[in-house]
Amino acid sequence: MKVYLNAIQAFVPPQIVKTIAAFLDFCYIARRDVITDDSLNQLNTALHKFHESRQIFSGTVRPDGPSGFSLPRQHSMVHYHNHIKNFGAPNGLCSSITESKHIVAVKRPWRRSNKHKALQQMLRVNERLDKIAAARTDFAARGMLAGSCLIQAIKDAFSNTTHGSDDPMDEDTSDEETSESSEEEVEHHEDEEDDACGPIGPGPLMNEVRLVARKGQSETLALYSTETNILFIAPTREYPNSFDALGLKIGQHNLLDLTRRFLFYQLNPTSTIEPHQLSLAECPMIWDSKVSVYHSATATFRAPSNPSGPGGMYREVIRSTPFWPRGDIPGPRRDCIFVDTGDSENVGMRGLLVARVFLLFRFSYGGVDYPCALVQWYSTSSEPDLNTGLWVARPESTRQGTRHASVIHLDSIVRGAHLLPKFLSDSPVYREINYMNVLDVFASFYVNKYIDHHAFEIAF
């Protein structure tokens, strides 16, 4: 359920926005996979705010009285607290649960049958599905679903060749084969990236961002065939493989300097030098390093409250491409991301940064591979907006008036972020504004925590 509170924020009374925001908070908290005492307190707070704010509808939106103002099905909200304590997290349970169970138990088995005396076939399908679910639970309890068979086979093979080494995976050759095999499982061809989004099977990782397998093309040529009415998108040239030439190509002339500063902190993780005080003379030289550019990366994270895989794992694609042909208007697409600050004391948005990915690339230094992202930063408000409950982000600029940019490691990226433009009631919205230029047109944005349940749990 994606919600865009910015669409009404400037055009309806603030109390209405507060009502909808409180109702959404209640729904998202009640939908969590695991609900703790803190979650129940948050649930009660959201319900209290909702009951306070919804009075704006009485006499303002609709006339007073039973015939003009009614709140159907909202009374059940007051029972959620006790029912969760008695029966556990509903995790999506609602009054339409019988319909959803009917789909699993009746409709799908019916489609699998030959439609002739189907009842016996449907019962057999349900019986086998129950046995498969029970087997999966038993296998997981025995630890049989941890890792993959391929990685275990590689470990066994190297344990035989290394004569009982304590950690056979420490060998260089095994690292290469393991990384290649795991990349083949996760990385996808760019044409298949849409299929990469969604639930995935269980795995040992909690959060990971990887570049896709295919390198990006710097220019594209659109060819339209009048005979077949098909638009062909053909790549014409690859990116330069040097930092200076690539910086000139993308319009980021200090790309080399930004990468050198990034590499300094990678090699000196305990350094206390502030970025604005760091001299380039202290940074390593990377003149001869070759750089490879990519147009997308896959972010894999644990999101059990989302419709996710058996292990609660979910995957999405983060894109940064100069030409995106699948939109209504073909053009560049630069996605936004959440970046982990590494501050374990702060939670929610106080421990996250918001940035826009301008370039995804990879280079090597000293035999170490560095997957990176060139990002443009946003500064977030010190507190959430009072009406919407969303944090406000604004583009950061340097003293010269350019966008504040830097290079970060892909490991610091949490997942994709969604920014909503902050509309003004007295300013028109022009038809020329679209997904390509909306982040450049508006001066401030809301960080949308309602894009899915995982975003709601980290961007509060």
GIHU-V23706 format. One record per residue. N is the residue number from 1. PHI is phi in radians with two decimals (999 if undefined). PSI is psi in whole degrees, -180 to 180 (999 if undefined). NEAR is the number of other C-alpha atoms within 12 Angstrom. Layout:
n: (N	N)
phi: (PHI	PHI)
psi: (PSI	PSI)
near: (NEAR	NEAR)
This chain:
n: (1	2	3	4	5	6	7	8	9	10	11	12	13	14	15	16	17	18	19	20	21	22	23	24	25	26	27	28	29	30	31	32	33	34	35	36	37	38	39	40	41	42	43	44	45	46	47	48	49	50	51	52	53	54	55	56	57	58	59	60	61	62	63	64	65	66	67	68	69	70	71	72	73	74	75	76	77	78	79	80	81	82	83	84	85	86	87	88	89	90	91	92	93	94	95	96	97	98	99	100	101	102	103	104	105	106	107	108	109	110	111	112	113	114	115	116	117	118	119	120	121	122	123	124	125	126	127	128	129	130	131	132	133	134	135	136	137	138	139	140	141	142	143	144	145	146	147	148	149	150	151	152	153	154	155	156	157	158	159	160	161	162	163	164	165	166	167	168	169	170	171	172	173	174	175	176	177	178	179	180	181	182	183	184	185	186	187	188	189	190	191	192	193	194	195	196	197	198	199	200	201	202	203	204	205	206	207	208	209	210	211	212	213	214	215	216	217	218	219	220	221	222	223	224	225	226	227	228	229	230	231	232	233	234	235	236	237	238	239	240	241	242	243	244	245	246	247	248	249	250	251	252	253	254	255	256	257	258	259	260	261	262	263	264	265	266	267	268	269	270	271	272	273	274	275	276	277	278	279	280	281	282	283	284	285	286	287	288	289	290	291	292	293	294	295	296	297	298	299	300	301	302	303	304	305	306	307	308	309	310	311	312	313	314	315	316	317	318	319	320	321	322	323	324	325	326	327	328	329	330	331	332	333	334	335	336	337	338	339	340	341	342	343	344	345	346	347	348	349	350	351	352	353	354	355	356	357	358	359	360	361	362	363	364	365	366	367	368	369	370	371	372	373	374	375	376	377	378	379	380	381	382	383	384	385	386	387	388	389	390	391	392	393	394	395	396	397	398	399	400	401	402	403	404	405	406	407	408	409	410	411	412	413	414	415	416	417	418	419	420	421	422	423	424	425	426	427	428	429	430	431	432	433	434	435	436	437	438	439	440	441	442	443	444	445	446	447	448	449	450	451	452	453	454	455	456	457	458	459	460)
phi: (999	-1.69	-2.20	-2.15	-1.16	-1.12	-1.17	-2.02	-0.98	-1.64	-2.15	-2.26	-1.00	-0.97	-1.14	-1.21	-1.08	-1.09	-1.09	-1.16	-1.11	-1.14	-1.13	-1.14	-1.03	-1.06	-1.11	-1.23	-1.19	-1.15	-1.52	-1.11	-1.23	-2.19	-2.07	-1.82	-1.09	-1.10	-1.11	-1.15	-1.13	-1.12	-1.11	-1.15	-1.11	-1.11	-1.15	-1.10	-1.09	-1.13	-1.15	-1.24	-1.37	-1.23	-1.11	-1.10	-1.27	-1.37	1.50	-1.81	-1.48	-2.27	-1.17	-1.18	1.87	-1.09	-1.37	-1.87	-2.48	-2.49	-2.16	-1.16	1.15	-1.56	-1.13	-1.13	-1.10	-1.26	-1.65	-1.08	-1.01	-1.22	-1.17	-1.15	-1.11	-1.44	-2.10	1.67	-1.15	-1.21	0.86	1.66	-1.16	-2.64	-1.19	-1.70	-1.12	-1.11	-1.19	-1.16	-1.17	-1.09	-1.12	-1.25	-1.55	-2.15	-1.12	-1.17	-1.05	-1.11	-1.15	-1.38	-1.43	-1.60	1.22	-1.93	0.86	-1.36	-1.01	-1.10	-1.17	-1.14	-1.13	-1.18	-1.07	-1.11	-1.11	-1.21	-1.12	-1.12	-1.16	-1.12	-1.11	-1.15	-1.14	-1.08	-1.07	-1.16	-1.11	-1.14	-1.14	-1.48	1.37	-1.42	-1.78	-1.40	1.32	-2.27	-1.12	-1.12	-1.13	-1.13	-1.13	-1.15	-1.08	-1.11	-1.11	-1.32	-1.17	-1.33	-1.48	-1.71	0.99	1.38	-1.11	-1.07	-2.42	-1.10	-1.36	-1.35	-1.17	-1.08	-1.15	-1.20	-1.05	-1.14	-1.17	-1.15	-1.15	-1.15	-1.17	-1.24	-1.16	-1.15	-1.31	-1.72	-1.36	-2.36	-1.14	-1.05	-1.22	-1.89	-1.18	-1.08	-1.27	-1.33	-1.40	2.19	-1.13	-2.35	-1.23	-1.18	-2.77	-1.35	-1.44	-1.79	-2.77	-2.72	-2.19	-2.27	-1.27	-1.26	-1.30	-1.63	-1.27	-1.49	-1.86	-1.32	-2.36	-2.30	-2.15	-1.64	-2.08	-1.94	-1.71	-1.28	-1.32	-1.82	0.98	-2.09	-1.69	-1.73	-1.93	-2.04	-1.21	-2.01	-2.77	-1.51	-1.25	-1.12	-1.78	-2.00	-1.15	-1.09	-1.16	-1.17	-1.05	-1.16	-1.15	-1.66	1.43	-2.04	-1.19	-1.73	-1.03	-1.09	-1.12	-1.11	-1.21	-1.13	-1.12	-1.03	-1.16	-1.04	-1.28	-1.20	-1.45	-2.23	-1.13	-1.67	-1.14	-1.81	-1.26	-1.24	-0.99	-1.31	-1.73	-1.35	-1.54	-1.13	-1.11	-1.50	-1.53	-1.19	-1.52	-2.33	-1.07	-1.62	-1.29	-1.63	-2.06	-2.09	-1.87	-2.25	-1.79	-2.82	-2.49	-1.81	-1.83	-2.02	-2.60	-1.55	-2.45	-1.13	-1.35	-1.38	-1.16	-2.07	-1.27	-1.02	-1.61	1.34	-1.59	-2.40	-2.31	-2.41	-1.90	-1.85	-2.01	-2.55	-2.36	-1.31	-2.58	-2.01	-1.43	-1.65	-1.43	-1.08	-2.15	-1.03	3.09	-1.21	-2.41	-2.20	-1.37	-1.75	-2.45	-1.66	-2.05	-1.38	-1.41	1.41	-1.57	-1.32	-1.37	-1.71	-2.05	1.15	-1.19	-1.24	-1.91	-2.20	-2.06	-2.04	-2.56	-2.02	-1.38	-1.74	-2.78	-1.96	-2.61	-2.48	-2.59	-2.12	-2.61	1.07	1.37	-1.91	-1.60	-2.13	-1.41	-2.33	-2.47	-1.56	-2.16	-1.92	-1.54	-2.13	-1.66	-1.83	-1.16	-1.28	-2.47	-1.15	-1.10	-1.15	-1.48	-1.54	1.33	-1.76	-1.32	-1.82	-2.05	-2.29	-1.08	-1.55	-2.22	-1.50	-1.14	-1.42	1.57	-1.58	-1.20	-1.30	-2.22	-2.79	-1.81	-2.23	-1.39	-1.09	-1.16	-1.45	-1.44	-1.54	-3.04	-1.32	-2.09	-2.22	-1.83	-1.86	-1.09	-1.61	-1.36	-1.94	-1.14	-1.78	-2.05	-1.28	-1.87	-1.44	-1.15	-1.26	-1.35	-2.51	-1.14	-1.33	-2.10	-1.11	-1.30	-1.75	-1.52	-1.54	-1.62	-2.58	-2.48	-1.66	-1.47	-1.36	-1.59	-1.74	-1.28	-2.86	-1.23	-1.15	-1.10	-1.11	-1.42	-1.95	-1.90	-1.56)
psi: (105	134	141	84	-24	-21	-25	-9	-41	1	-3	163	143	-31	-32	-41	-42	-38	-48	-40	-42	-39	-41	-42	-44	-46	-43	-36	-44	-22	-4	150	-37	128	123	-178	-38	-39	-39	-38	-41	-36	-44	-38	-44	-39	-41	-43	-39	-45	-33	-45	-28	-9	-18	-28	-27	115	-15	-55	-42	154	158	162	160	-32	-22	-14	118	151	79	137	11	-17	-29	-17	-31	-16	-8	-41	-52	-38	-36	-40	-38	-37	-5	-179	130	-31	54	-3	134	-175	-14	16	-32	-35	-43	-38	-34	-36	-45	-42	-22	-57	-50	-45	-34	-42	-28	-17	173	10	4	114	60	-17	-47	-38	-40	-40	-37	-39	-47	-37	-43	-37	-39	-39	-39	-43	-41	-38	-41	-43	-42	-43	-40	-39	-30	-3	17	-14	7	129	-162	156	-35	-47	-40	-38	-39	-41	-44	-41	-43	-26	-29	-34	-21	7	53	34	145	-38	87	-20	-3	-13	146	-43	-37	-35	-42	-46	-38	-44	-38	-42	-39	-33	-36	-29	-34	-42	151	157	147	-31	-16	14	-32	-34	-16	-17	138	-170	147	169	171	152	167	-17	153	-33	130	142	127	147	149	169	-30	132	156	159	138	-29	153	154	122	120	126	127	118	-21	-42	-6	40	136	119	133	112	126	141	-28	146	164	155	151	13	150	-42	-48	-38	-41	-42	-36	-42	-2	19	86	-23	26	-42	-45	-42	-38	-38	-40	-42	-44	-32	-46	-26	-37	-20	70	-20	6	139	9	129	148	-38	-13	-6	127	143	-24	-25	-10	148	152	135	39	-39	5	137	139	140	137	141	156	-5	163	153	129	123	127	163	120	73	-24	-19	163	90	-178	-179	-33	11	16	143	148	140	164	132	123	144	94	143	-11	115	104	-6	-2	174	-36	109	135	-171	152	121	107	158	158	159	133	131	128	-15	6	104	-14	-30	140	165	-145	-17	-17	12	153	157	134	165	129	119	-25	137	125	172	140	167	145	126	32	5	136	133	102	126	172	132	119	154	129	154	141	137	155	160	-24	157	159	138	-34	-51	-22	9	147	147	130	140	143	136	140	154	177	-26	-2	2	164	138	118	156	169	133	159	147	-25	-21	-8	131	-53	-178	151	159	119	133	129	142	104	154	139	-27	11	129	156	117	150	-21	-13	127	-172	-20	-34	1	-34	-12	-16	-45	154	-20	156	156	137	108	111	0	19	-33	179	-33	-44	-37	-33	-17	-21	39	999)
near: (18	16	27	27	36	33	20	25	30	22	19	22	21	24	29	30	32	34	32	35	36	33	32	33	36	34	33	38	42	40	33	32	27	26	28	18	17	13	27	30	18	24	33	27	21	32	35	22	28	31	28	20	24	31	23	24	28	22	15	16	17	17	15	15	12	12	10	14	18	19	18	9	11	17	13	16	26	22	19	31	30	18	18	27	18	11	14	22	26	26	24	24	22	19	12	11	14	13	14	16	17	15	16	21	25	24	21	21	26	24	18	21	20	13	15	12	11	19	20	18	22	25	22	19	24	26	16	16	18	16	14	14	15	14	16	20	17	14	14	18	12	11	15	17	21	20	20	20	16	19	25	20	19	27	28	20	19	26	20	16	16	18	12	14	16	13	17	25	27	17	19	14	17	25	20	17	22	26	20	18	20	23	23	18	22	32	33	28	25	28	18	17	27	19	18	26	26	25	26	28	26	28	31	18	22	21	25	28	37	42	42	36	28	25	28	36	27	27	23	23	19	18	16	13	11	9	8	9	9	11	16	16	21	18	18	14	14	22	31	24	27	26	33	26	20	26	26	17	23	23	15	27	18	25	33	32	30	35	42	32	34	35	34	30	24	26	18	15	12	10	15	12	16	12	22	13	12	20	16	21	12	20	24	25	21	26	21	16	25	23	35	32	38	38	42	46	50	43	40	41	39	36	36	31	32	33	27	26	22	22	28	28	30	37	42	40	38	41	37	37	33	31	27	28	22	18	13	11	16	20	23	29	29	37	38	38	42	42	36	29	23	17	15	12	11	16	17	27	36	26	23	35	41	42	43	42	42	38	47	43	44	35	30	22	24	15	9	13	20	30	34	37	47	40	39	35	32	36	28	29	24	15	20	23	26	20	28	39	34	41	38	35	37	32	33	26	17	15	8	8	10	16	23	26	33	34	40	39	34	36	28	31	40	40	44	42	40	35	41	35	35	33	25	19	15	8	11	13	17	12	9	12	16	21	27	24	19	25	32	21	21	25	22	26	37	40	45	41	37	38	26	34	36	37	35	35	31	31	40	30)
